[in-house]
Amino acid sequence: METAEFRKWAHRVADWMADYYENIESFPVKSQVQPGEIIARLPLLPPGESESMDSIFNDFRDIILPGITHWQSPDFYAYFPANGSYPSILGEMLTAALGAQCMIWETSPAAAELEERVMDWLKQMTGLPATWSGVIQDTASTSTLAAILSARERYFDFRINEAGFAGHEGLRVYCSTETHSSIEKAVKIAGIGRQHLVKVRVDEQFRMDADALRKAVINDLEIGLKPCCVIATLGTTGTTSIDPLAEIAEICREFNIWLHIDAAYGGTALLLPEYRWMITLRRVSHELFQLPCLSYF
């Protein structure tokens, strides 16, 4: 594709995107296709030669679009929309055009320093302690995984990364029965094992029962297991419940347990001063806490 054709198609795609958002409510929210209907329209063999953009775009419109569930529709209520505003789409376009690999400062200084400043802004906007620091993860699920890996290494002084789990078994991770499924996936990926994820019962408001958490920790200590990490939630996906963060934080401080707060759903409410009560845990030590998951902010 030459630059001139790129310009033409960039404008055409942008026009399609604007039309899509202006008429998104005309699409059925949930795809109406049957299982296997999309793949049956795709060739069995990969293309042997390039195709025109007209052909590719027609395939997108005629084959792919009917199989899409429209998350940004005003009638979509299953989860919550994210990253769909016009400015964010334009930002994605610029990011795609740059194609930068932003691993460390040397690979893209602007990316590293912008990230640092944005995290400072988030602390100010949400009332989090100025002494905290963090990085931006691509999703809430990877944020949770990073937190559990950090808790694991902290518990064993970074020995597992060097030597593996031999002699370091029995770690325990605690969450409520309402916690997001990514917690269980992260525990398995981290090598801790699903059987060592303790799902604590919830109260009548679907919040983690702090007394049940304390009992679970004590019981595990008595039989030689190793309480490593507690995952509290600020806005569960199922019911938007908020775990009693202050009580959970006290337990974590008492037993020296890493606390990760998954705020991927309700955390944005902290932008409003009247909802800062949700982070009253600041009255206890901050040394044990992982910065709340801000992936969807």
Buried (B, 14 or more C-beta within 10 A) or exposed (E): EEEEEEEEBEEEBEEEBEEBBEEBEEBEBEBEBEEEEBEEBEEEEEEEEEEEBEEEBEBEEEBEEBBBEBBEBEEBEEEBEBEEEEEEBEEEBEEEEEEEEBEEEEEBEEBBEEBBEBBBEBBEEBBBEEEBEBEBBEEBBBBBBBBBBBBBBBBBEEBBEEEEBEEBEBBBBBBBEBBBEBBBBBBBBBBBBEEBBBBBEBBEEBBBBBEBBBEBBEEBEEEEBBBBBBBBBBBBBEEBBBBBBBBBBBBBBEBEBBBBBBBBBBBBBBEEEEBBEBBEBBEBEBEBBBBBBBBBB
